[in-house]
Amino acid sequence: MEISKHITEYPFRVVYPTQEFLEERGFGRVAHLPFIMDSRPGYHRIANQFLIDVGLGEWSARTRGLEHASTMPPTKTTIHDYAHWLTNYLEYCHCRGKDPLKADYKIDLIQGYQGEMSNGSWSRDNTGLAAKTVNSRVAVACMYLQWAVDKGLREPFHIPKVRKTFVVDSRESSGARTTKTVEARRGKVRESKRRLGFPDEIRIGAWLSRVRDKCGVEGLIAELILETAVRRAEAAAWRIDTLPLDPAEWNVVNQNRPIEHQAVCVKLRFETKGHGHGDDHGDKIGPEGDILLPMPLALKLHDYRQKVRPKALTIALRKSKSVREAKILRNNTVHLFLDPTSGERFTGQKIYDFWTRKSAECPRGWSPHLARDFWACSTLWKHLETQKDLLESVVNNKLDPSVLKVLALDLEGFIQLTIQRQLRHVSRETTMLYLQWVSDRLGVNLNFHENYMQQLCEEEIDVEYGE
């Protein structure tokens, strides 16, 4: 068996099997799922059956009790998180002498488990955990207990809920009204709403220069993330032919503009966010989506592919013991970005490591994920600068509701039509983050209108954690 690299230091632990081992013995259906070893150590039968049922989409907290309910299995990342959060709950019960299947919601989960995580008595360094971490762990413990009820392993488990209904403006019809009901679990720890903040652009530029000086291909990867807002996993999974090999086949969307303003439309499908459809060369095959690649960056990638990458590949091929082995290695080396010293592909972890290393003097809090938000906000601000008359009206008439409403609707429309297409996954919450960033930068309140009062109300109720 192959043990996951993300193992806790406690007796309970998450383990990943060798997929080939299970497939050869007829367990290929669950070979991709993690499982939990308990303190004996031994296979935790009940917890692992829960992970199997959830991981295969055969049980879901959202659809329990519904007839013929079909559920998409959670993503690899989600089931990984579920396994670790459940392991933490089981470990807590083991250390506190509690039966994890007999827990009471208020006494054991909220006052006990949640309370100890919040005050730090159940944490690695005796420091209170973040509200999001606490809520995620308790939510999975609740799922486990609900599943146990459905399997006849315990008495009914009651989770008290709170429900609020809001009246908001309809986005489909001007002046029309609609309602929205939000339901959440009582007793959740209040999560403070995230507010975007970025390092100064000069500091980001200096950081990028240091990354480039250290390693050209690392600088190119960082530039790809900054210029296109791809996730680091998507950058690591970028293939040799993600950008077509022949420039004549590039799908240039604005050929009439100067070359520095042109963009190439490329398709991404490896390690994209969403449910997977199998694996290819170690990467999840995810939902396919289009992004725009600035032409100057496309030319840099093409130049790297032709002139620099072959040298890194040669280093990898030297490890081969025969011509046949070298040919197989060459054919299986499908990723664009290769480490110039080893010839090995860049993984998402390697990208994070070079991004944040001390020698690059990475600005505090700066990460590949934040770079995605940085692209979105920078693009949004550039669009706003083109609306000079509207911007001047906002600055000069900060309290005019009609002007603010026009601005807010314009920005939200731009997010939906431009930014969302590039990011390929923008929730309502993320849209509000971007609007709040603009609001902070302008020094005006874009949440003045009823369209955005919903978000203020929902700060009182956090939607229950789901898959």
N, C-alpha and C positions, 0 to 999 in steps of 0.2 A: 504494500500500500504506500501511496505517496502522500505525505502530510502537507497540508497547506502551509504557506509561508506566514500566514496571518493567524498564528495559533496564540491563544491566550496563555498566560503563565499559570493559570489555575488548573486543578485536576480535570475539569471538564474541558473538552477541546473540540474544535472543528477539524475534520479530516477530509481530504479529497482522495478518492481512490484512483488507481491507475485504470483509465477507461478500457484499455485493451484487456486487462485482467478480468473485468466484469463482463465485457462483451463476449469473451471466449467462453464464459460460464453461463451465458444466457441472460445476463442482467443488463444488457445494453440500454434498455429503456430508462434506467436510473443511473447509468454510469457517469452522467455529467453532473449529478447532484452531490452536494457535500453531505456528510453525515457527522453525527455527534458521538464522541466517546465519553463515557462517564468516569467517575472517580475510581472504579475498580482496578484497572480500566477495562471497560467492556462496551459493547455496542448498545446504545440507549434505544431500545426497541420502540418505545412509544413516541419519543421525540422524533426519531427518524421516520416513523410512519407518517407523522404530521408533515415533515419536510417533503416526503415523497408525494403525499396527496396534494399539497400546495404546489410543489414544483412541477407536477404533471398537469396542473389545472383541474384536478378532480375535486377540489374543495376550495372554497373562497368565502371569506367573511361577508363579502358583498352579496353573494348569490345564495347563501345557505337558506334552506327552507323553500327555495323556488323550484318548481318542477321544470325539468328539461332545460336547466340553466347551463349555458355553455360559458366556460371561463378560459381566457387565454392564460397560459402559464406565465408566471413572472419572469423577468429577465434574469440573466446569469448574475448580474450585480445585485438585484433585489433578493434572490434566494440566498446568495452569499451573506447579505446583511441579515436576513431573517435567521439564518443558522447561528450567526455570532450573537445576535441579540437574545435568541432563545437560550443559547448556551450560558449567557450571563445570568439569565433568570434562574435556570436550573442550578447553577453554581451558588447563587444567592440562597435558594431554598435549602441546598445541601449544607451550606455553612450555618444557616440559622435554624436548622433542624425542622424545617417545614416540608410538608408534602406538596409538591408543585401542582398536583391535580386537585387539591382541596382548598385552594386559595380563595379567600373572600375578596371581592373587589375593593371595598372601602378599607378594611382592616389590613389585609396582607399586601395588596398591590399599591394602594394610594398612601396610606399611613406608613406602611413598612417599606416595601421595595422602592417606591418613588421617593418617599421621604428620606431614606438613607442615601440614595443617589444624589438628591438635591443638597443635603447638608454635608456630603463628603464622606460619611462613615462607610459607604459602599462605593469606593472608587480607588483607583490605583494609587493615587498620591494624597488621599484624604482631603481632596478639594472638590467642592460641589461641581457636578457635571452640568453641561449646557442643557438648557430646557429642551432643545430639539432631540438631543441624545436620550434624555430621560423619557420623553414622550414616545419616541420610537421603540424603546425597549419595553415599556409598559404596554404599548399597542400590540406588539407581537405576543407578549404574555397573554393578553386578552384573547387574541386569535387562537392561541394554543388551547386555552380553556374552553372557548366556544367550540372548537373542533372536538375536544374531549367530550363535551356534552352530546354532540351529534353522533359520536361513536359509542355512547353509552358508558363512558369511563368515569363520569362524575354526575353529581346532581346539577340541576339548572344553574347557570351562571348569569347573573343579572348585571348589566352595565347601564347605569343611569345616563340618560341623554338629555341634552338641552337643545331646544329648537327655537330659531328666530326667523321671522319672515320680514323681508325688506321690500319697500316699494321703490322702484327705480325707473328711470327713463328707458324706454325701449330703444335699442340700437337700430331696429329695422324700420321704425316709423317715428318721424319727428313729432314730438308732443305727446305721443302715446305713453301709457304707463303699463308696467308689468310688475310682477312680484317674484321674489326668489326666496326659497326657504333653505336655511343652512342648519345642519344637525351635527352635533359633536358630542364627544364623551365628556361627562362632568368630571371635574377633578384634574384635568390636564394642567401641566405647568404652563404658565403664560409665557409665550415665546415673543421676544422683542422683535419687531419687524426690521428686516435687513435694510440698510441704507447704503447705497453705492458710494464709494470713494476711491479715487485712483491716485497713484503717485503722479507727481508733476511730469508733464510730457518730456521735459528736458532730461529728467532723471531716467525715464524709460528709454529715451534715445541713447543716453550714455551707457546704460545697462546693455542694450542691444549691441552697441559697438564692442563692448568687452566680450560678449558671447561670441561675436564674429571673429574677434582677434584670437580667441582661444581655439576655436574650431569653426571652419567655414560652413560645414554642413549643419552644425548646430545652430548657427546664425540663420541659415536658410530655413530650417524648421521653425525657429522662433518667428521669422518674418512671415512664413506661411500662416501661422496661427494669428498673428497680429493683423494681417491683411485680409484674411478670409473668415476668421472666427471659427475655424474648425476646432473640434475637441482634440485633446492631445492623443487620445486613442485613435481618432480618425487620421491624424497626421502620421502616427506610427504605422497605421495600416495602409497608408497611401501606396499604391502600386506603381510599377514602372509605367504602365499604360493608363493610369487614371487620367492623366493628360495624354491624349493620343500621341503615339510616337511620331507621326508625320504632321508637321505644322499645317500642311495643306488641309488636314482633316479637322482642324480646330474649329469649334463652333463659336465664332466671334459674333457677339450679339449687337455690336455697334460699330460696324466697319467704317462708317462715314466719319467717325471722329478721329482726332489725332491719336497716334498709337499709344501715347502715354495715358490716354483716357479710355482705351478699349478694354474689353473684358472677354474672357473665354468661359463658356458654360461647360462645366464638367460634372460628371455624375459620381456620387459617392454611395457605396453600399456596404463597405466593410467597417465594422465597429460603429455603425451609426446607431443612434439611440432608438430603442424600440425592440419589439420582439424579434428574436433571431429565427433564421431559417437554415440552420446548419452552420458548419464551420468550413473555412478554407485557409490552408496554410497558417493555422493558429488564430485566425481572426473570425469573429462572428459575422455571418452574412445577415445584415440588418435591412431595414426598409431603405429603398433607393431614394435619393434626393439630389436635386441640382444645386450647385453653388456657382457664383461668379468669381473667377480668378483674374485679378488684374493682369493685363497683358505684360507689363514689365516684369512681374513676378513669374508669369508663365515662361517668358524667355529665359529667366534665371534658372528655373527648374529644368528646362530643356537643355541648357548649357551644362548644368551639373550632371544630368543624365548621360550626356554624350562624352564629357571630358573627365569628370572627377569620379563618378560612381564606378566606372570600369577598374580604376586603380584599387579601390576598396574591395571590389569583387575578386580581383587577382589575389589579394592577401588571403581571402577566405578559401580560395581554390587551392592554395599551397598546402592546406591541411589535408587534402585528398591523397589517398594512397594509390590511386590508379586513375587512368583516363576515364574509365566508366564512372567511378565515384565522383570525379570532378564534373562530369557531364550532368549527373543527377543533381549535384549540389547547385550547379548553375541554373538548371531548369527549375529548381525549387526555391531559388532566391528571387522572389517575385516583388519584394518591397523596394521602394525607391531609395529610401534613406538608409545608408549603411555606415557603420562606424569606420572611419578611415584607418584606425589602428588594428582592428580585428576583422573587419569585413562583415560583422554580424549586424542584423537589423536593429534599428532603434525601437525600443518598446515604450509604452506610455510611461513606465516608471523611469526609464533612462531620460526621457524628455523632461520629466519633472525634476530629476536630479540635476541635470545641467542648468535648467532654468533657475533653480534656487540655490546653486552652490555659492559658497562664500567668496570664491575667487572672482565671481562675476558681480559681487556686491549687489545682489538682488534687492531692490527696494522692499521695505517691510510690507508684507501682505500681498506682494505681487506674485501671481501664479498664472499658469496657462488658462485656468478657468476664468479668472478675473480679466484676462486679456480678451476673452470672448465678449464680456460685458463692455470692456473698453472700446472694442470695435463698434458695438451697437450704439453706445452713447456718442462716440466721435462722429459716426455717420449721421446720427440724429441731429447733432449740433450743426454739422455742415449743411444739412437740409434747412435747419432753422435760419441759418445765416443767409440763405437765398430768399427767405421771406422777409425782406428788409422792412417793408411797410407794416406788416403785421407785427414784427418784432419791436419797431419803434412805438407802435400803438400800445403794446403791452408795457413797455418801459415807462411811457408817459402817462398811461392810464391804468395803473396797477389794480384799481378797484372796480374797473368797468366789467361787469359780468359778461356782457355780450362779446367783448374782445377776448376775454380769457376763454370763453367757451369755444370760439372759433379757433384759437390757438390749440386748445386741448384736443379738439376733434381733428385738426390738421395733423398734429403729431401722432395721435393714435392711428389715423389712417396710414401715415407713412410707416409706422411700425408694422402694421398688418401687411402692407403691400410690398415693402422693401426689406426691412430688417427680419421679419418673420420668415420670409422666403430663404434668406441666407442662413439664418440660424436653424431653421427647419423644426424648431420646437420652442415656442414661446408661450408660456402660460399667462393667464390674466394677471397673476401676481408679478411675473417678470415685467410685463408691460407697465404695471404700476410703478415698479422700481425705476424704469427708464424715465417715465413721466415725472417721478419725484426728483430724479437727478436733474432734469431740466428745470424743474420748479426751484430746486435749491440754487442752481447756478444763476437763474434769473432773479431770484429773490421774490418770487410771486407764488401764490397758492393756486396751483392748477386743480386741486381737489375741491374747489369752491362749489362746483355744480353737483346736482343730484346724480349725474352719471357716475360720479366718483365717491359719493357719500357711502355707497355700498362697501367700498374697501375700508373706510373708517369704521363702519359698523362691524365688519368681519374681524377687526382687530380684537373684538371682544369674544369671538368664537373662532377657534382654529378648526378647520375641517379635519375630520378624523383621518388618521394615517391609513392609507390604503396601498395596494400594489399598483 
